[in-house]
């Protein structure tokens, strides 16, 4: 379909005219001014869009509540609140730092990364707190224990049983 | 209330003068009253300086617009009311962050849009955690409070919003935002660009696509003509 001022506007051009007429080229703007068909098409689309807006507005309820703004606070109150908040924050940070420091300073009884020998040595040191040189004097030495002496003090169960059997045997013979 | 050209209303010692009947870009329509943008800028300037009543004037000017904006996106009167309250509180607290006093309206709509997005995000999480039955009960109770579900008004309203929902559901996120901001919220291209933080040409591109889909949607077009498809 054409007009004496050139072909009619395409759908895209009509939409452009509705959004912003200045986006069209000068020749298309001139055509739109003179062509009744294109002008009517544009107005029809504009009407439909504005009717949509009007219908939406009319089918929307009115707000029932009034907007309430927060109560006014005096500047001194705000200032003291800010200081209170800062004090709490500072106290919290100090407490966290103290706990961290205490945890850091506490000696670990079992070193998570240490090897087994190191751990055994630490346990041994805790149990035998005397220096090694004093172990003999204190009778706590574990290095020079005489096995014969120990057998005499605490006889082996098996040895004792054998001796008992021998004693029984001797009595029987006599 | 529609003020005539030359009429004025008192405004904290000054007055808003109503200008031409044709809405020029420097005129904002609020609550059916046309207000000059420069007068809004003065109110914003005063509110920023700590004048509470100036902010209250701004609230009364934009409350309906913001409520409608929230309602279009939530379809719930209660949610829209809560959101409106929230939006103005945010605006009140963040007014000092507004750089250009002349762009109060797009700034307010930007806050509103962000709050509505937050609302939908939270709602999605709640719906995920809650049983669907609870949701239905709540919605039913809400509609009962405000309107008789059998009334013609209610049915017309339900049908209209159902068609709108169906149509905007076919649009991409930006097409949908552009379309609603332009034709339902009645914002200008310049204001939309500020709200969406996009260039004007980007906003227009999304609008072209959205209008194209609108034009080729016989269901909604016939609804606007008052016919059934």
Contacts between the chains, C-beta under 8 A, distances in Angstrom:
chain1	res1	chain2	res2	distance
A	11	B	212	7.1
A	11	B	215	7.0
A	12	B	208	7.1
A	12	B	212	7.4
A	15	B	208	5.2
A	15	B	211	4.8
A	15	B	212	5.9
A	15	B	215	7.2
A	16	B	208	6.6
A	18	B	211	6.5
A	19	B	189	7.3
A	19	B	204	5.5
A	19	B	207	5.2
A	19	B	208	6.3
A	19	B	211	7.0
A	20	B	189	6.5
A	20	B	204	6.4
A	23	B	204	7.1
A	45	B	211	7.5
A	45	B	215	6.5
A	48	B	214	7.8
A	48	B	221	6.3
A	48	B	224	5.3
A	49	B	183	5.0
A	49	B	211	7.3
A	49	B	214	7.3
A	50	B	183	7.6
A	51	B	224	5.1
A	52	B	164	8.0
A	52	B	183	5.7
A	52	B	184	7.3
A	52	B	220	7.7
A	52	B	224	6.0
A	53	B	183	4.9
A	53	B	184	5.5
A	53	B	186	6.1
A	55	B	160	6.2
A	55	B	224	7.1
A	56	B	68	7.9
A	56	B	72	6.5
A	56	B	160	7.7
A	56	B	164	7.1
A	56	B	184	4.9
A	57	B	68	6.6
A	57	B	184	7.9
A	59	B	156	7.1
A	59	B	157	4.7
A	59	B	160	5.4
A	59	B	161	7.1
A	60	B	67	8.0
A	60	B	68	5.2
A	60	B	71	5.1
A	60	B	72	7.3
A	61	B	71	7.2
A	61	B	77	5.0
A	61	B	146	6.7
A	62	B	64	7.4
A	62	B	67	7.8
A	63	B	63	6.2
A	63	B	64	6.7
A	63	B	67	4.1
A	63	B	80	7.4
A	63	B	81	5.8
A	63	B	84	6.3
A	64	B	77	7.1
A	64	B	81	6.3
A	65	B	81	5.0
A	65	B	84	7.9
A	65	B	85	7.0
A	66	B	63	7.7
A	67	B	59	5.0
A	67	B	63	5.8
A	67	B	84	6.3
A	67	B	85	5.5
A	67	B	88	4.6
A	68	B	85	6.9
A	69	B	52	7.1
A	69	B	55	6.9
A	69	B	56	6.9
A	69	B	59	7.3
A	69	B	88	7.2
A	69	B	89	7.2
A	69	B	92	5.7
A	70	B	89	6.5
A	70	B	92	7.0
A	70	B	93	7.9
A	72	B	52	6.7
